[in-house]
C-alpha cells in the first residue's frame, strides 16, 4: 500500500508563539504531523501537545532528553502520557539511560491508554560539521563513524529509531531495516536557503535514501503560502 506523502512530512513549528502555532497548524491543508520543539514547549507548556492533538494532528515532541537514567525515564514517561507519538532523546546519554527511557515511555503510554510512542535517538545534530565537532568537542571520530556507532547503540538499547542527517540515511538504513525509523531534518528543496543546517538534502532524495519521515520547517512555515509549499513538498515525494 502506498504511503500518503503527507504522513512523511513533519512540519516544525519552531519560532512560533503558541497561538500562532495553533492557528498555523489548522490552516495548512492536509497537514498530518507537527514538531513541537524546546522553544514552543517552554513557552506553551505541555498543554500545547493536547491542543494540537485535539485538532487532529500527530505530534513529534522534540525535546532531546539527555540526563541521568532516572530523569530520562521520568521525562519520557510523562511525554508519552501527553500523547506525543515521536519523542527525541540523545543517543550519547548511553545505553542504561536509553533502556530506561524506552521502558518508561511504554509504561506512560499504557497508563494513559495510548499507543506506545517511538523514541528517536539523536545521533549528531545536523548543524554540526566535522572539523568543528572534532575541534570543539575533542571527538576523534568523524561524523561518518560516530553516527552509525550511536545508531547501533540506540538500536541495541531498544530505541525505535534515530534522528539523523539525510546524508547518513542510506548508510544507516543498510544496517537498520524498517521498522527502525530514520527521521531527517536538514531537508531543503533545490534553491532553498540552507540556513543553520550544515548537511542537507532534497525531500525526494532523502526518502529514496531510506528516510522514514522528513522534518521541514522554514521552507514551509516562512513561505508566503504555507499550504502551497506543503503541497509542493508532498508532490515532490510522488515524482
C-alpha contacts under 8 A as a table, 3 or more apart, distances in Angstrom:
res1	aa1	res2	aa2	distance
3	X	7	X	7.20
3	X	8	X	7.92
4	X	7	X	5.50
4	X	8	X	7.20
5	X	8	X	5.14
5	X	9	X	6.90
5	X	234	X	5.22
5	X	235	X	7.75
5	X	237	X	6.29
5	X	238	X	7.26
6	X	9	X	5.46
6	X	30	X	6.73
6	X	31	X	6.41
6	X	32	X	6.23
6	X	33	X	7.97
6	X	234	X	5.97
7	X	10	X	7.60
7	X	32	X	5.99
7	X	33	X	6.85
7	X	213	X	7.61
8	X	212	X	6.73
8	X	213	X	4.42
8	X	214	X	6.02
9	X	32	X	7.84
9	X	33	X	6.73
9	X	213	X	5.78
9	X	214	X	4.96
9	X	215	X	6.08
9	X	216	X	6.93
9	X	234	X	7.66
10	X	32	X	7.51
10	X	33	X	4.73
10	X	34	X	5.08
10	X	35	X	6.23
10	X	60	X	7.72
10	X	213	X	6.99
10	X	214	X	5.91
10	X	215	X	4.72
10	X	216	X	6.18
11	X	33	X	6.35
11	X	34	X	4.73
11	X	35	X	5.90
11	X	215	X	5.87
11	X	216	X	5.09
11	X	217	X	5.48
11	X	220	X	7.47
11	X	221	X	7.78
12	X	34	X	5.75
12	X	35	X	4.48
12	X	36	X	6.69
12	X	37	X	7.67
12	X	215	X	6.43
12	X	216	X	5.92
12	X	217	X	4.52
12	X	218	X	7.86
12	X	221	X	7.83
13	X	16	X	6.02
13	X	21	X	6.13
13	X	34	X	6.72
13	X	35	X	5.87
13	X	36	X	6.05
13	X	37	X	7.37
13	X	40	X	7.54
13	X	217	X	6.76
13	X	221	X	7.43
14	X	35	X	7.84
14	X	36	X	7.16
14	X	37	X	6.37
14	X	39	X	6.95
14	X	40	X	6.72
14	X	217	X	7.03
15	X	39	X	7.06
15	X	40	X	7.25
16	X	20	X	5.85
16	X	21	X	5.52
16	X	40	X	6.75
17	X	20	X	5.17
17	X	21	X	6.06
17	X	40	X	6.68
17	X	43	X	7.50
17	X	44	X	7.89
18	X	21	X	5.12
18	X	22	X	6.31
18	X	40	X	6.53
18	X	43	X	7.11
18	X	44	X	5.59
18	X	48	X	7.38
19	X	22	X	5.25
19	X	23	X	6.25
20	X	23	X	5.23
20	X	24	X	5.97
21	X	24	X	5.07
21	X	25	X	6.04
22	X	25	X	5.23
22	X	26	X	6.60
22	X	51	X	7.67
22	X	52	X	6.77
23	X	26	X	5.45
23	X	27	X	6.42
24	X	27	X	5.17
24	X	28	X	6.60
25	X	28	X	5.98
25	X	31	X	7.33
25	X	34	X	7.63
25	X	52	X	7.71
26	X	29	X	7.55
26	X	55	X	7.19
27	X	227	X	7.40
28	X	31	X	5.75
28	X	226	X	6.38
28	X	227	X	4.64
28	X	230	X	7.47
29	X	227	X	5.71
31	X	34	X	7.92
31	X	57	X	7.50
31	X	230	X	7.89
32	X	56	X	7.69
32	X	57	X	5.36
32	X	58	X	6.11
33	X	57	X	5.71
33	X	58	X	4.74
33	X	59	X	5.87
33	X	60	X	7.19
34	X	57	X	6.94
34	X	58	X	6.39
34	X	59	X	5.31
34	X	60	X	6.11
35	X	59	X	5.92
35	X	60	X	4.60
35	X	61	X	5.99
35	X	62	X	6.60
35	X	215	X	7.76
36	X	40	X	6.23
36	X	41	X	6.44
36	X	49	X	7.74
36	X	59	X	7.00
36	X	60	X	6.17
36	X	61	X	5.06
36	X	62	X	5.88
36	X	63	X	7.97
37	X	40	X	5.74
37	X	41	X	6.07
37	X	61	X	6.30
37	X	62	X	4.76
37	X	63	X	5.76
38	X	41	X	5.09
38	X	42	X	5.88
38	X	62	X	6.85
38	X	63	X	5.41
39	X	42	X	5.37
39	X	43	X	6.35
40	X	43	X	5.20
40	X	44	X	5.82
40	X	45	X	7.73
41	X	44	X	5.20
41	X	45	X	4.98
41	X	46	X	6.51
41	X	48	X	7.18
42	X	45	X	5.57
44	X	47	X	6.87
44	X	48	X	5.88
45	X	48	X	6.15
46	X	49	X	5.82
46	X	50	X	7.40
46	X	82	X	7.33
47	X	50	X	5.24
47	X	51	X	6.16
48	X	51	X	4.92
48	X	52	X	6.10
49	X	52	X	5.30
49	X	53	X	6.17
49	X	59	X	6.76
49	X	82	X	6.65
49	X	83	X	7.21
49	X	84	X	6.93
50	X	53	X	5.02
50	X	54	X	6.02
50	X	82	X	6.74
50	X	83	X	7.27
51	X	54	X	5.09
51	X	55	X	6.61
52	X	55	X	5.17
52	X	56	X	6.83
52	X	57	X	5.63
52	X	58	X	7.48
52	X	59	X	7.35
53	X	56	X	5.08
53	X	57	X	4.86
53	X	58	X	6.05
53	X	59	X	7.07
53	X	83	X	7.75
54	X	57	X	7.22
58	X	84	X	7.25
58	X	85	X	6.82
59	X	83	X	7.62
59	X	84	X	5.07
59	X	85	X	5.88
59	X	86	X	6.74
60	X	84	X	5.96
60	X	85	X	6.03
60	X	86	X	4.51
60	X	87	X	6.05
61	X	79	X	7.76
61	X	84	X	5.91
61	X	85	X	7.63
61	X	86	X	5.98
61	X	87	X	4.94
61	X	88	X	6.77
62	X	86	X	7.80
62	X	87	X	5.84
62	X	88	X	5.20
63	X	87	X	7.32
63	X	88	X	6.02
63	X	89	X	7.35
64	X	87	X	7.67
64	X	88	X	4.65
64	X	89	X	4.41
64	X	90	X	5.69
64	X	122	X	7.17
65	X	72	X	6.31
65	X	75	X	7.53
65	X	88	X	6.44
65	X	89	X	4.40
65	X	90	X	5.98
66	X	72	X	6.62
66	X	89	X	6.09
66	X	90	X	5.33
66	X	92	X	7.79
66	X	93	X	5.55
67	X	71	X	6.05
67	X	72	X	5.66
67	X	93	X	6.43
67	X	97	X	7.61
68	X	71	X	5.53
68	X	72	X	6.14
68	X	93	X	7.40
68	X	97	X	6.30
69	X	72	X	5.05
69	X	73	X	6.03
69	X	96	X	6.31
69	X	97	X	3.89
69	X	98	X	7.36
69	X	100	X	5.94
69	X	101	X	7.15
70	X	73	X	5.13
70	X	74	X	6.22
70	X	97	X	7.42
70	X	100	X	7.19
71	X	74	X	5.10
71	X	75	X	6.06
72	X	75	X	5.23
72	X	76	X	6.14
72	X	97	X	6.31
72	X	98	X	7.76
72	X	100	X	7.09
72	X	101	X	5.43
73	X	76	X	5.27
73	X	77	X	6.02
73	X	97	X	7.34
73	X	100	X	5.22
73	X	101	X	4.14
73	X	102	X	7.45
73	X	103	X	7.54
73	X	104	X	5.18
73	X	105	X	7.27
74	X	77	X	5.13
74	X	78	X	6.34
74	X	101	X	7.60
74	X	104	X	6.88
75	X	78	X	5.34
75	X	79	X	6.11
75	X	101	X	7.85
76	X	79	X	4.91
76	X	80	X	5.96
76	X	87	X	7.60
76	X	101	X	5.68
76	X	102	X	7.57
76	X	104	X	6.16
76	X	105	X	5.02
76	X	108	X	7.66
77	X	80	X	5.35
77	X	81	X	6.37
77	X	101	X	7.45
77	X	104	X	4.77
77	X	105	X	4.45
77	X	106	X	7.37
77	X	107	X	6.58
77	X	108	X	4.36
77	X	109	X	7.31
78	X	81	X	5.06
78	X	82	X	6.46
78	X	105	X	7.62
78	X	108	X	6.22
79	X	82	X	5.23
79	X	83	X	7.05
79	X	84	X	6.31
79	X	87	X	7.44
79	X	105	X	7.43
79	X	108	X	7.79
80	X	83	X	5.45
80	X	84	X	5.62
80	X	85	X	7.21
80	X	87	X	7.85
80	X	105	X	5.34
80	X	106	X	7.41
80	X	108	X	5.45
80	X	109	X	5.11
80	X	116	X	7.10
80	X	117	X	6.26
81	X	84	X	7.54
81	X	105	X	7.93
81	X	108	X	5.04
81	X	109	X	4.97
81	X	111	X	7.28
81	X	112	X	5.41
81	X	114	X	7.43
83	X	109	X	7.40
83	X	114	X	6.92
83	X	117	X	7.93
84	X	87	X	6.70
84	X	117	X	6.67
85	X	116	X	7.33
85	X	117	X	4.32
85	X	118	X	6.11
86	X	117	X	5.57
86	X	118	X	4.98
86	X	119	X	5.83
86	X	120	X	6.83
87	X	117	X	7.08
87	X	118	X	6.46
87	X	119	X	4.92
87	X	120	X	5.93
88	X	119	X	5.81
88	X	120	X	4.72
88	X	121	X	5.76
88	X	122	X	6.63
88	X	163	X	7.90
89	X	93	X	7.96
89	X	98	X	7.72
89	X	119	X	7.01
89	X	120	X	6.16
89	X	121	X	4.95
89	X	122	X	6.09
90	X	93	X	5.66
90	X	121	X	5.23
90	X	122	X	4.77
90	X	123	X	6.84
91	X	94	X	6.13
91	X	95	X	7.93
91	X	98	X	7.18
91	X	121	X	4.91
91	X	122	X	5.54
91	X	123	X	5.81
91	X	150	X	5.88
91	X	151	X	7.38
91	X	153	X	7.36
91	X	154	X	6.08
92	X	123	X	7.45
92	X	150	X	6.93
93	X	97	X	6.01
93	X	98	X	6.94
94	X	97	X	5.64
94	X	98	X	6.19
94	X	153	X	7.70
95	X	98	X	5.00
95	X	99	X	6.03
95	X	153	X	6.60
95	X	154	X	6.98
95	X	157	X	5.66
96	X	99	X	5.29
96	X	100	X	6.22
96	X	157	X	7.78
97	X	100	X	5.10
97	X	101	X	6.04
98	X	101	X	5.06
98	X	102	X	6.16
98	X	154	X	6.96
98	X	157	X	6.08
98	X	158	X	7.77
98	X	159	X	7.02
99	X	102	X	5.18
99	X	103	X	6.25
99	X	157	X	5.26
99	X	158	X	6.52
99	X	159	X	7.51
100	X	103	X	5.32
100	X	104	X	6.09
101	X	104	X	5.19
101	X	105	X	6.06
102	X	105	X	5.22
102	X	106	X	6.47
102	X	119	X	6.83
102	X	158	X	6.91
102	X	159	X	6.34
103	X	106	X	5.38
103	X	107	X	6.31
104	X	107	X	4.93
104	X	108	X	5.99
105	X	108	X	5.11
105	X	109	X	6.22
105	X	116	X	6.79
105	X	117	X	6.88
105	X	119	X	8.00
106	X	109	X	5.31
106	X	110	X	6.19
106	X	116	X	5.05
106	X	117	X	7.12
107	X	110	X	5.14
107	X	111	X	6.20
108	X	111	X	5.22
108	X	112	X	6.38
109	X	112	X	5.12
109	X	113	X	6.08
109	X	114	X	4.86
109	X	115	X	5.96
109	X	116	X	5.22
109	X	117	X	7.31
110	X	113	X	4.90
110	X	114	X	5.75
110	X	115	X	6.96
110	X	116	X	7.00
111	X	114	X	7.62
118	X	159	X	7.52
118	X	160	X	5.43
118	X	161	X	7.14
119	X	159	X	5.73
119	X	160	X	5.50
119	X	161	X	6.42
119	X	162	X	7.92
120	X	159	X	6.62
120	X	160	X	6.22
120	X	161	X	4.71
120	X	162	X	4.52
120	X	163	X	5.98
120	X	181	X	7.62
120	X	183	X	7.91
121	X	151	X	7.38
121	X	154	X	6.46
121	X	159	X	7.02
121	X	161	X	6.33
121	X	162	X	4.48
121	X	163	X	5.89
122	X	125	X	6.95
122	X	162	X	5.78
122	X	163	X	4.78
122	X	164	X	6.66
123	X	146	X	7.72
123	X	147	X	5.39
123	X	150	X	5.75
123	X	151	X	6.55
123	X	162	X	6.88
123	X	163	X	6.34
123	X	164	X	6.06
124	X	128	X	7.12
124	X	143	X	7.36
124	X	146	X	7.68
124	X	147	X	6.19
124	X	164	X	6.70
124	X	165	X	7.89
125	X	128	X	5.80
125	X	164	X	7.24
125	X	165	X	7.61
126	X	129	X	7.76
126	X	164	X	7.12
126	X	165	X	5.58
126	X	185	X	7.22
126	X	186	X	6.44
126	X	197	X	5.80
126	X	198	X	6.02
126	X	199	X	5.82
126	X	200	X	7.97
127	X	196	X	6.07
127	X	197	X	4.74
127	X	198	X	5.08
127	X	199	X	7.21
128	X	132	X	6.97
128	X	133	X	6.19
128	X	197	X	7.93
128	X	198	X	6.38
129	X	132	X	5.83
129	X	133	X	6.17
129	X	198	X	6.22
129	X	199	X	7.61
130	X	133	X	5.09
130	X	134	X	6.24
130	X	142	X	6.32
130	X	143	X	6.05
131	X	134	X	5.26
131	X	135	X	6.00
132	X	135	X	4.97
132	X	136	X	5.74
132	X	137	X	7.92
133	X	136	X	5.59
133	X	137	X	5.67
133	X	138	X	7.26
133	X	139	X	6.71
134	X	137	X	5.61
134	X	138	X	4.91
134	X	139	X	4.68
134	X	140	X	5.97
134	X	141	X	7.51
134	X	142	X	7.51
135	X	138	X	5.43
135	X	139	X	7.45
139	X	142	X	7.77
141	X	144	X	7.95
141	X	145	X	5.89
141	X	146	X	5.73
142	X	145	X	5.34
142	X	146	X	6.05
143	X	146	X	4.96
143	X	147	X	5.81
144	X	147	X	5.97
144	X	148	X	7.10
144	X	168	X	7.43
145	X	148	X	5.92
145	X	149	X	6.34
146	X	149	X	5.14
146	X	150	X	6.17
147	X	150	X	5.33
147	X	151	X	6.10
147	X	164	X	7.62
147	X	168	X	7.58
148	X	151	X	4.86
148	X	152	X	6.01
148	X	171	X	7.89
148	X	172	X	6.32
149	X	152	X	5.24
149	X	153	X	6.26
150	X	153	X	4.98
150	X	154	X	6.17
151	X	154	X	5.10
151	X	155	X	6.17
151	X	161	X	7.97
151	X	162	X	6.47
151	X	172	X	7.60
152	X	155	X	5.06
152	X	156	X	6.03
153	X	156	X	5.28
153	X	157	X	6.30
154	X	157	X	5.06
154	X	158	X	6.50
154	X	159	X	5.34
154	X	161	X	7.71
154	X	162	X	7.78
155	X	158	X	5.16
155	X	159	X	5.21
155	X	160	X	6.80
155	X	161	X	7.13
156	X	159	X	7.42
159	X	162	X	7.99
160	X	179	X	7.75
160	X	180	X	5.46
160	X	181	X	6.27
161	X	180	X	4.88
161	X	181	X	4.12
161	X	182	X	5.69
161	X	183	X	7.66
162	X	180	X	7.88
162	X	181	X	6.20
162	X	182	X	5.17
162	X	183	X	6.30
163	X	182	X	5.89
163	X	183	X	4.84
163	X	184	X	5.74
163	X	185	X	7.62
164	X	168	X	6.52
164	X	169	X	6.84
164	X	182	X	6.78
164	X	183	X	6.41
164	X	184	X	5.31
164	X	185	X	7.19
165	X	168	X	5.51
165	X	169	X	6.68
165	X	184	X	5.43
165	X	185	X	6.28
165	X	186	X	6.30
165	X	199	X	6.27
165	X	200	X	6.96
166	X	169	X	4.96
166	X	170	X	7.83
166	X	184	X	5.49
166	X	185	X	7.25
166	X	186	X	6.93
166	X	187	X	7.54
166	X	199	X	7.48
166	X	200	X	6.49
166	X	201	X	6.08
166	X	206	X	5.38
166	X	209	X	7.36
166	X	211	X	6.95
167	X	170	X	7.33
167	X	199	X	6.58
167	X	200	X	6.88
167	X	201	X	6.96
167	X	206	X	7.78
168	X	171	X	5.66
168	X	172	X	6.28
169	X	172	X	5.20
169	X	173	X	5.93
169	X	182	X	6.90
169	X	184	X	7.87
169	X	206	X	7.29
169	X	209	X	5.73
169	X	210	X	5.59
169	X	211	X	5.86
170	X	173	X	5.13
170	X	174	X	6.29
170	X	209	X	4.63
170	X	210	X	5.45
170	X	211	X	7.83
171	X	174	X	5.35
171	X	175	X	6.98
172	X	175	X	5.43
172	X	176	X	5.94
173	X	176	X	4.84
173	X	177	X	5.52
173	X	178	X	7.88
173	X	182	X	7.76
173	X	209	X	7.87
173	X	210	X	5.67
173	X	211	X	7.85
174	X	177	X	6.55
176	X	180	X	6.09
177	X	180	X	5.98
178	X	181	X	6.69
181	X	211	X	7.49
181	X	212	X	5.63
181	X	213	X	7.89
182	X	210	X	7.34
182	X	211	X	5.00
182	X	212	X	5.10
182	X	213	X	6.78
183	X	211	X	5.98
183	X	212	X	5.73
183	X	213	X	4.90
183	X	214	X	5.78
183	X	215	X	7.12
184	X	187	X	7.26
184	X	206	X	7.74
184	X	211	X	6.44
184	X	212	X	7.90
184	X	213	X	6.44
184	X	214	X	4.98
184	X	215	X	5.89
185	X	200	X	7.93
185	X	214	X	5.99
185	X	215	X	4.58
185	X	216	X	6.48
186	X	197	X	5.70
186	X	198	X	7.64
186	X	199	X	6.27
186	X	200	X	4.54
186	X	201	X	6.61
186	X	215	X	7.37
186	X	216	X	7.48
187	X	200	X	5.54
187	X	201	X	5.24
187	X	202	X	5.50
187	X	203	X	5.98
187	X	206	X	7.75
187	X	214	X	6.90
187	X	215	X	6.83
187	X	216	X	5.99
188	X	191	X	7.96
188	X	192	X	5.80
188	X	193	X	7.35
188	X	194	X	6.73
188	X	200	X	6.36
188	X	201	X	5.83
188	X	202	X	5.07
188	X	203	X	6.93
188	X	216	X	7.73
188	X	219	X	7.18
189	X	192	X	5.55
189	X	201	X	7.36
189	X	202	X	4.74
189	X	203	X	6.58
190	X	202	X	6.63
192	X	219	X	7.13
194	X	197	X	5.79
194	X	198	X	7.39
194	X	200	X	7.38
197	X	200	X	6.60
201	X	205	X	6.51
201	X	206	X	6.17
202	X	205	X	5.30
202	X	206	X	6.14
203	X	206	X	5.27
203	X	207	X	6.45
203	X	214	X	7.13
203	X	233	X	6.93
203	X	236	X	7.02
203	X	237	X	6.61
204	X	207	X	5.26
204	X	208	X	6.14
204	X	236	X	6.11
204	X	237	X	4.95
204	X	239	X	7.86
205	X	208	X	5.07
205	X	209	X	6.12
206	X	209	X	4.99
206	X	210	X	6.59
206	X	211	X	5.65
206	X	214	X	7.77
207	X	210	X	5.25
207	X	211	X	4.69
207	X	212	X	6.66
207	X	213	X	7.49
207	X	214	X	7.93
207	X	237	X	7.70
208	X	211	X	7.17
211	X	214	X	7.09
216	X	219	X	6.77
216	X	220	X	6.89
217	X	220	X	5.73
217	X	221	X	5.74
217	X	222	X	7.92
218	X	221	X	4.82
218	X	222	X	5.00
218	X	223	X	7.25
219	X	222	X	6.03
219	X	223	X	6.03
219	X	229	X	7.20
220	X	223	X	5.21
220	X	225	X	7.91
220	X	226	X	5.04
220	X	227	X	7.75
220	X	229	X	5.30
220	X	230	X	5.91
221	X	226	X	5.76
222	X	226	X	7.11
223	X	226	X	5.17
223	X	229	X	6.63
225	X	228	X	5.40
225	X	229	X	6.27
226	X	229	X	4.95
226	X	230	X	6.01
227	X	230	X	5.12
227	X	231	X	6.06
228	X	231	X	4.97
228	X	232	X	6.03
229	X	232	X	5.04
229	X	233	X	6.36
230	X	233	X	5.20
230	X	234	X	6.37
231	X	234	X	5.03
231	X	235	X	6.12
232	X	235	X	5.00
232	X	236	X	6.09
233	X	236	X	5.05
233	X	237	X	6.56
234	X	237	X	5.28
234	X	238	X	6.79
235	X	238	X	5.12
235	X	239	X	6.51
236	X	239	X	5.29
